[in-house]
Amino acid sequence: MPVHDWTLVPAGIFHAFHVDWIPEIQKVLNGGLLPPGYYALPEQHAGYSIADVLTLHTSEPPPEPMPPPPDTGGLLLAEAPPKVRRKKTIAQEMLTRRRSLAIRHVSGHRLVALLEIVSPRNKDRSQSVEEFAAKVASALRFGVHVIAVDLLPPGQHDPHGMHGAIQQNLNQFEQTYDLPAEEPLTLASYVAGLQVDVYLEHLALGVVLPEMPLFLRPDRYVNVPLETTYQEAYRGMPSFWRDVLERRTDNPNV
């Protein structure tokens, strides 16, 4: 099933899909994809209607970045590099600054990785873009790996895509990110460390979502099946809105 043009529907419709997509990813992760000792839970942010999948390791929450969790499985980076078309390294120049945002914890367990699906609300104004980018950058500074799924084209407030905003937050001296005009949608997997390695895929509308690496340690990851989970969530969408997304209606009430 190809990626749809979510700009055809109101922001609330994408939010409803987003809310259904997160549990599908959670089911796959908890259904055997994650190695022993890891689990995924959705989180509701105070003040935001954004649910994230939190991949957590069962240990006490650290006050600052900690060594990687025990090696209990996953793909070894050195033996099986992620199958993405772009890789970028962001220098550590800014990684020791702006520690005002504390690492988040759930049920007293150590946060290892975070999966974020960008919503229209994250792009509706400059402040929203800055807050999203700062959240991702803060997680990386505390040693938390991140996947950011951005299926919305760049707009007025993120002209270089959400990854461009995240990159600038991490290091203001980096050159402007060259988001390809013909592939404006972005999947980015960030590996926290002394420097941030980023595995990137850019997509056009109508293509199949690739798997993306979710890092549990700097040297270990699992591939998240975005396409199959997207399909499962999309099946639950009302037929009216599926018709709009598939351009099978000219309903003037949309």
LUMPATI-404299 format. One record per residue (C-alpha): residue in three letters; residue number from 1; x, y, z. Coordinates in pm, 1 decimal, padded with zeros to 6 digits. Example, Ala and Ser with C-alpha at 12.3 -4.5 7.8 and 13.67 -1.06 7.14 Angstrom:
# residues 2
+------+-----+----------+----------+----------+
! code ! pos !        x !        y !        z !
+------+-----+----------+----------+----------+
!  ALA !   1 !  01230.0 ! -00450.0 !  00780.0 !
!  SER !   2 !  01367.0 ! -00106.0 !  00714.0 !
+------+-----+----------+----------+----------+
# end
This chain:
# residues 254
+------+-----+----------+----------+----------+
! code ! pos !        x !        y !        z !
+------+-----+----------+----------+----------+
!  MET !   1 !  00000.0 !  00000.0 !  00000.0 !
!  PRO !   2 !  00157.8 !  00331.3 ! -00100.8 !
!  VAL !   3 !  00206.6 !  00629.0 !  00130.4 !
!  HIS !   4 ! -00096.4 !  00856.9 !  00103.1 !
!  ASP !   5 ! -00112.1 !  01232.5 !  00068.9 !
!  TRP !   6 ! -00226.7 !  01325.9 !  00418.8 !
!  THR !   7 ! -00254.4 !  01692.5 !  00322.9 !
!  LEU !   8 ! -00583.6 !  01596.9 !  00151.5 !
!  VAL !   9 ! -00757.2 !  01547.2 !  00486.4 !
!  PRO !  10 ! -00796.4 !  01760.0 !  00801.9 !
!  ALA !  11 ! -00523.5 !  01737.9 !  01064.3 !
!  GLY !  12 ! -00757.9 !  01551.4 !  01299.2 !
!  ILE !  13 ! -00793.2 !  01265.7 !  01049.5 !
!  PHE !  14 ! -00418.0 !  01211.5 !  01040.3 !
!  HIS !  15 ! -00415.6 !  01228.4 !  01419.5 !
!  ALA !  16 ! -00679.4 !  00952.6 !  01433.3 !
!  PHE !  17 ! -00469.3 !  00738.0 !  01198.0 !
!  HIS !  18 ! -00156.0 !  00817.3 !  01399.9 !
!  VAL !  19 ! -00327.6 !  00701.8 !  01720.6 !
!  ASP !  20 ! -00410.7 !  00367.9 !  01550.5 !
!  TRP !  21 ! -00065.6 !  00326.1 !  01394.1 !
!  ILE !  22 !  00124.0 !  00349.9 !  01724.4 !
!  PRO !  23 ! -00045.0 !  00039.9 !  01879.2 !
!  GLU !  24 !  00023.3 ! -00161.5 !  01562.3 !
!  ILE !  25 !  00394.8 ! -00086.0 !  01595.2 !
!  GLN !  26 !  00375.6 ! -00164.8 !  01965.2 !
!  LYS !  27 !  00222.0 ! -00507.1 !  01892.6 !
!  VAL !  28 !  00501.6 ! -00596.8 !  01652.3 !
!  LEU !  29 !  00776.3 ! -00481.7 !  01887.5 !
!  ASN !  30 !  00631.5 ! -00663.6 !  02187.5 !
!  GLY !  31 !  00538.5 ! -00966.3 !  01976.1 !
!  GLY !  32 !  00894.0 ! -01088.9 !  01946.0 !
!  LEU !  33 !  01082.1 ! -00825.9 !  01748.1 !
!  LEU !  34 !  01243.2 ! -00674.1 !  02056.6 !
!  PRO !  35 !  01512.7 ! -00879.9 !  02232.5 !
!  PRO !  36 !  01463.8 ! -01000.5 !  02591.7 !
!  GLY !  37 !  01462.9 ! -00721.6 !  02849.6 !
!  TYR !  38 !  01300.4 ! -00462.0 !  02623.1 !
!  TYR !  39 !  00939.2 ! -00361.0 !  02581.2 !
!  ALA !  40 !  00735.8 ! -00089.2 !  02411.0 !
!  LEU !  41 !  00459.7 !  00128.6 !  02556.8 !
!  PRO !  42 !  00268.5 !  00427.5 !  02418.9 !
!  GLU !  43 !  00308.0 !  00755.2 !  02604.2 !
!  GLN !  44 !  00070.9 !  01052.0 !  02618.7 !
!  HIS !  45 !  00255.3 !  01382.5 !  02651.0 !
!  ALA !  46 !  00114.2 !  01637.6 !  02892.4 !
!  GLY !  47 ! -00025.8 !  01921.6 !  02688.0 !
!  TYR !  48 !  00007.7 !  01738.4 !  02358.5 !
!  SER !  49 ! -00212.7 !  01484.0 !  02183.4 !
!  ILE !  50 !  00088.2 !  01286.1 !  02064.4 !
!  ALA !  51 !  00132.0 !  00917.8 !  02146.1 !
!  ASP !  52 !  00484.1 !  00775.4 !  02113.1 !
!  VAL !  53 !  00616.1 !  00425.0 !  02128.3 !
!  LEU !  54 !  00874.2 !  00413.9 !  02406.4 !
!  THR !  55 !  01123.5 !  00130.6 !  02390.8 !
!  LEU !  56 !  01242.0 !  00077.1 !  02745.3 !
!  HIS !  57 !  01503.3 ! -00128.5 !  02922.6 !
!  THR !  58 !  01423.6 ! -00268.3 !  03265.3 !
!  SER !  59 !  01670.0 ! -00082.1 !  03487.9 !
!  GLU !  60 !  01662.8 !  00216.5 !  03721.1 !
!  PRO !  61 !  01634.7 !  00559.4 !  03554.6 !
!  PRO !  62 !  01975.0 !  00728.9 !  03520.9 !
!  PRO !  63 !  02022.2 !  01097.3 !  03614.8 !
!  GLU !  64 !  02249.3 !  01137.2 !  03309.8 !
!  PRO !  65 !  02359.4 !  00933.0 !  03004.1 !
!  MET !  66 !  02456.8 !  00577.9 !  03093.9 !
!  PRO !  67 !  02653.8 !  00302.3 !  02919.0 !
!  PRO !  68 !  02455.9 !  00092.2 !  02667.5 !
!  PRO !  69 !  02220.0 ! -00171.0 !  02811.5 !
!  PRO !  70 !  02327.5 ! -00536.2 !  02806.3 !
!  ASP !  71 !  02366.2 ! -00701.3 !  02467.1 !
!  THR !  72 !  02062.4 ! -00931.2 !  02455.1 !
!  GLY !  73 !  01999.8 ! -00947.7 !  02081.6 !
!  GLY !  74 !  01914.6 ! -00748.7 !  01772.6 !
!  LEU !  75 !  02112.0 ! -00703.9 !  01452.7 !
!  LEU !  76 !  02481.6 ! -00626.0 !  01489.5 !
!  LEU !  77 !  02560.5 ! -00301.5 !  01307.8 !
!  ALA !  78 !  02907.5 ! -00412.4 !  01200.9 !
!  GLU !  79 !  02771.5 ! -00728.5 !  01036.6 !
!  ALA !  80 !  02439.5 ! -00598.6 !  00896.3 !
!  PRO !  81 !  02439.7 ! -00222.6 !  00828.9 !
!  PRO !  82 !  02089.1 ! -00074.1 !  00790.0 !
!  LYS !  83 !  01961.1 ! -00079.7 !  00432.1 !
!  VAL !  84 !  01899.6 !  00291.0 !  00387.6 !
!  ARG !  85 !  02020.5 !  00515.9 !  00107.9 !
!  ARG !  86 !  02165.4 !  00797.1 !  00317.9 !
!  LYS !  87 !  02379.3 !  00816.1 !  00627.6 !
!  LYS !  88 !  02495.5 !  01134.5 !  00797.1 !
!  THR !  89 !  02703.0 !  01210.1 !  01105.3 !
!  ILE !  90 !  02630.3 !  01521.2 !  01309.2 !
!  ALA !  91 !  02926.0 !  01651.9 !  01507.3 !
!  GLN !  92 !  02910.8 !  01656.7 !  01885.8 !
!  GLU !  93 !  02972.9 !  02031.1 !  01906.5 !
!  MET !  94 !  02629.0 !  02111.3 !  02048.8 !
!  LEU !  95 !  02556.1 !  01783.9 !  02227.0 !
!  THR !  96 !  02676.2 !  01898.0 !  02569.0 !
!  ARG !  97 !  02460.0 !  02210.5 !  02575.4 !
!  ARG !  98 !  02096.2 !  02284.9 !  02651.5 !
!  ARG !  99 !  02051.1 !  02022.2 !  02922.8 !
!  SER ! 100 !  01741.9 !  02197.6 !  03059.4 !
!  LEU ! 101 !  01506.0 !  01921.7 !  02941.0 !
!  ALA ! 102 !  01534.7 !  01611.1 !  03158.4 !
!  ILE ! 103 !  01522.5 !  01256.9 !  03027.2 !
!  ARG ! 104 !  01175.0 !  01102.6 !  03053.4 !
!  HIS ! 105 !  01097.9 !  00780.3 !  03238.6 !
!  VAL ! 106 !  00803.3 !  00543.4 !  03245.6 !
!  SER ! 107 !  00731.1 !  00327.5 !  03551.6 !
!  GLY ! 108 !  01083.4 !  00388.4 !  03682.0 !
!  HIS ! 109 !  01244.5 !  00208.9 !  03385.8 !
!  ARG ! 110 !  01532.6 !  00335.6 !  03179.5 !
!  LEU ! 111 !  01442.0 !  00492.2 !  02847.1 !
!  VAL ! 112 !  01649.9 !  00351.5 !  02561.4 !
!  ALA ! 113 !  01475.4 !  00455.1 !  02238.7 !
!  LEU ! 114 !  01185.0 !  00660.8 !  02116.8 !
!  LEU ! 115 !  00971.1 !  00643.2 !  01804.2 !
!  GLU ! 116 !  00802.2 !  00967.2 !  01694.1 !
!  ILE ! 117 !  00541.8 !  01010.5 !  01420.3 !
!  VAL ! 118 !  00528.8 !  01374.1 !  01307.0 !
!  SER ! 119 !  00176.7 !  01516.2 !  01303.8 !
!  PRO ! 120 !  00036.0 !  01831.7 !  01138.8 !
!  ARG ! 121 !  00030.6 !  01990.3 !  01484.1 !
!  ASN ! 122 !  00410.5 !  01956.4 !  01500.0 !
!  LYS ! 123 !  00434.4 !  02172.3 !  01187.1 !
!  ASP ! 124 !  00157.8 !  02428.0 !  01234.2 !
!  ARG ! 125 !  00386.8 !  02708.6 !  01355.0 !
!  SER ! 126 !  00754.9 !  02781.5 !  01409.1 !
!  GLN ! 127 !  00727.1 !  02715.4 !  01781.8 !
!  SER ! 128 !  00577.8 !  02370.5 !  01719.5 !
!  VAL ! 129 !  00864.8 !  02275.8 !  01488.1 !
!  GLU ! 130 !  01119.5 !  02404.4 !  01738.0 !
!  GLU ! 131 !  00957.3 !  02211.7 !  02023.8 !
!  PHE ! 132 !  00956.7 !  01885.9 !  01829.1 !
!  ALA ! 133 !  01318.5 !  01930.9 !  01719.1 !
!  ALA ! 134 !  01424.1 !  02021.3 !  02074.1 !
!  LYS ! 135 !  01250.8 !  01710.8 !  02212.1 !
!  VAL ! 136 !  01438.1 !  01480.5 !  01974.3 !
!  ALA ! 137 !  01768.4 !  01660.3 !  02033.0 !
!  SER ! 138 !  01719.7 !  01643.8 !  02410.3 !
!  ALA ! 139 !  01656.8 !  01269.1 !  02395.0 !
!  LEU ! 140 !  01975.4 !  01220.1 !  02192.0 !
!  ARG ! 141 !  02178.3 !  01427.7 !  02436.1 !
!  PHE ! 142 !  02068.8 !  01194.4 !  02714.0 !
!  GLY ! 143 !  02170.3 !  00887.7 !  02514.6 !
!  VAL ! 144 !  01821.5 !  00794.2 !  02389.7 !
!  HIS ! 145 !  01802.8 !  00672.7 !  02028.7 !
!  VAL ! 146 !  01518.3 !  00805.1 !  01812.4 !
!  ILE ! 147 !  01320.9 !  00719.9 !  01498.7 !
!  ALA ! 148 !  01132.6 !  01013.3 !  01344.0 !
!  VAL ! 149 !  00865.7 !  00931.0 !  01084.3 !
!  ASP ! 150 !  00766.9 !  01238.3 !  00882.9 !
!  LEU ! 151 !  00503.1 !  01156.7 !  00619.9 !
!  LEU ! 152 !  00409.2 !  01522.4 !  00574.0 !
!  PRO ! 153 !  00581.2 !  01743.9 !  00315.2 !
!  PRO ! 154 !  00790.7 !  02038.8 !  00435.0 !
!  GLY ! 155 !  00595.5 !  02356.7 !  00491.7 !
!  GLN ! 156 !  00640.7 !  02719.8 !  00579.0 !
!  HIS ! 157 !  00783.8 !  02643.8 !  00921.2 !
!  ASP ! 158 !  01004.7 !  02344.7 !  00827.4 !
!  PRO ! 159 !  01124.6 !  02426.7 !  00473.0 !
!  HIS ! 160 !  01396.8 !  02158.3 !  00494.3 !
!  GLY ! 161 !  01175.2 !  01899.9 !  00660.1 !
!  MET ! 162 !  01163.6 !  01803.6 !  01024.9 !
!  HIS ! 163 !  01502.8 !  01635.1 !  00999.8 !
!  GLY ! 164 !  01649.9 !  01965.4 !  00887.7 !
!  ALA ! 165 !  01508.0 !  02130.9 !  01200.0 !
!  ILE ! 166 !  01642.3 !  01851.9 !  01423.3 !
!  GLN ! 167 !  01986.1 !  01874.1 !  01263.8 !
!  GLN ! 168 !  01999.7 !  02249.5 !  01321.6 !
!  ASN ! 169 !  01898.9 !  02202.7 !  01684.9 !
!  LEU ! 170 !  02177.7 !  01950.9 !  01736.1 !
!  ASN ! 171 !  02441.5 !  02166.2 !  01571.4 !
!  GLN ! 172 !  02369.6 !  02517.3 !  01451.3 !
!  PHE ! 173 !  02688.5 !  02516.1 !  01244.6 !
!  GLU ! 174 !  02576.6 !  02232.0 !  01018.8 !
!  GLN ! 175 !  02494.0 !  02324.7 !  00660.6 !
!  THR ! 176 !  02126.9 !  02343.4 !  00564.0 !
!  TYR ! 177 !  01997.3 !  01994.7 !  00497.4 !
!  ASP ! 178 !  01946.7 !  01915.9 !  00127.4 !
!  LEU ! 179 !  01600.8 !  01761.9 !  00132.2 !
!  PRO ! 180 !  01536.5 !  01620.3 ! -00218.7 !
!  ALA ! 181 !  01244.1 !  01802.9 ! -00379.2 !
!  GLU ! 182 !  01118.8 !  01489.5 ! -00555.3 !
!  GLU ! 183 !  01117.8 !  01289.2 ! -00228.0 !
!  PRO ! 184 !  00989.5 !  01527.9 !  00039.9 !
!  LEU ! 185 !  00889.0 !  01270.6 !  00305.0 !
!  THR ! 186 !  01152.6 !  01161.5 !  00555.5 !
!  LEU ! 187 !  01228.4 !  00861.7 !  00774.9 !
!  ALA ! 188 !  01523.1 !  00917.5 !  01008.1 !
!  SER ! 189 !  01686.1 !  00687.7 !  01261.5 !
!  TYR ! 190 !  01917.5 !  00866.0 !  01505.5 !
!  VAL ! 191 !  02190.9 !  00687.1 !  01701.0 !
!  ALA ! 192 !  02284.7 !  00870.4 !  02020.1 !
!  GLY ! 193 !  02650.4 !  00893.9 !  02115.1 !
!  LEU ! 194 !  02943.6 !  01133.3 !  02128.3 !
!  GLN ! 195 !  02835.7 !  01210.2 !  01775.1 !
!  VAL ! 196 !  02494.0 !  01140.6 !  01625.5 !
!  ASP ! 197 !  02478.1 !  00900.1 !  01332.9 !
!  VAL ! 198 !  02162.9 !  00936.9 !  01123.7 !
!  TYR ! 199 !  02023.2 !  00674.4 !  00885.6 !
!  LEU ! 200 !  01790.0 !  00842.4 !  00636.5 !
!  GLU ! 201 !  01532.5 !  00745.3 !  00379.7 !
!  HIS ! 202 !  01343.4 !  00998.7 !  00169.5 !
!  LEU ! 203 !  01016.6 !  00905.7 !  00002.5 !
!  ALA ! 204 !  00776.7 !  01031.8 ! -00258.6 !
!  LEU ! 205 !  00402.1 !  00996.6 ! -00225.5 !
!  GLY ! 206 !  00274.5 !  00662.1 ! -00348.0 !
!  VAL ! 207 !  00576.0 !  00450.6 ! -00251.4 !
!  VAL ! 208 !  00596.8 !  00160.1 ! -00007.8 !
!  LEU ! 209 !  00742.3 !  00234.6 !  00335.7 !
!  PRO ! 210 !  01077.3 !  00065.4 !  00398.7 !
!  GLU ! 211 !  01183.2 ! -00088.7 !  00726.9 !
!  MET ! 212 !  01377.5 !  00148.1 !  00951.6 !
!  PRO ! 213 !  01639.9 !  00059.0 !  01212.3 !
!  LEU ! 214 !  01545.0 !  00119.9 !  01575.2 !
!  PHE ! 215 !  01869.2 !  00130.4 !  01774.3 !
!  LEU ! 216 !  01877.8 ! -00022.8 !  02121.2 !
!  ARG ! 217 !  02253.8 !  00023.7 !  02158.9 !
!  PRO ! 218 !  02495.1 !  00210.9 !  01930.1 !
!  ASP ! 219 !  02597.2 ! -00126.4 !  01786.0 !
!  ARG ! 220 !  02261.2 ! -00310.9 !  01788.3 !
!  TYR ! 221 !  01923.8 ! -00246.2 !  01628.8 !
!  VAL ! 222 !  01600.5 ! -00405.4 !  01510.1 !
!  ASN ! 223 !  01416.7 ! -00321.8 !  01188.7 !
!  VAL ! 224 !  01069.2 ! -00174.2 !  01241.1 !
!  PRO ! 225 !  00819.4 ! -00290.1 !  00974.0 !
!  LEU ! 226 !  00656.4 !  00044.2 !  00899.2 !
!  GLU ! 227 !  00470.6 ! -00075.5 !  00588.5 !
!  THR ! 228 !  00280.9 ! -00367.6 !  00742.7 !
!  THR ! 229 !  00187.7 ! -00169.7 !  01053.4 !
!  TYR ! 230 !  00077.9 !  00125.0 !  00836.0 !
!  GLN ! 231 ! -00147.1 ! -00109.8 !  00640.1 !
!  GLU ! 232 ! -00306.1 ! -00249.8 !  00955.8 !
!  ALA ! 233 ! -00381.1 !  00096.2 !  01089.4 !
!  TYR ! 234 ! -00513.8 !  00217.2 !  00753.4 !
!  ARG ! 235 ! -00763.6 ! -00069.0 !  00734.1 !
!  GLY ! 236 ! -00939.2 !  00078.4 !  01036.5 !
!  MET ! 237 ! -00989.5 !  00418.4 !  00875.2 !
!  PRO ! 238 ! -01349.1 !  00515.4 !  00780.5 !
!  SER ! 239 ! -01425.5 !  00437.2 !  00416.5 !
!  PHE ! 240 ! -01520.7 !  00800.3 !  00352.7 !
!  TRP ! 241 ! -01171.6 !  00920.7 !  00440.1 !
!  ARG ! 242 ! -01003.6 !  00632.2 !  00258.6 !
!  ASP ! 243 ! -01189.9 !  00745.6 ! -00053.4 !
!  VAL ! 244 ! -01059.3 !  01098.5 ! -00004.9 !
!  LEU ! 245 ! -00701.9 !  00979.3 !  00044.8 !
!  GLU ! 246 ! -00728.0 !  00751.9 ! -00257.5 !
!  ARG ! 247 ! -00885.4 !  01036.1 ! -00459.4 !
!  ARG ! 248 ! -01205.8 !  00845.0 ! -00523.6 !
!  THR ! 249 ! -01438.1 !  01126.2 ! -00419.0 !
!  ASP ! 250 ! -01508.1 !  01487.7 ! -00506.1 !
!  ASN ! 251 ! -01713.7 !  01546.1 ! -00193.7 !
!  PRO ! 252 ! -01729.2 !  01923.5 ! -00135.8 !
!  ASN ! 253 ! -01765.2 !  01876.9 !  00239.3 !
!  VAL ! 254 ! -01405.3 !  01759.4 !  00282.2 !
+------+-----+----------+----------+----------+
# end
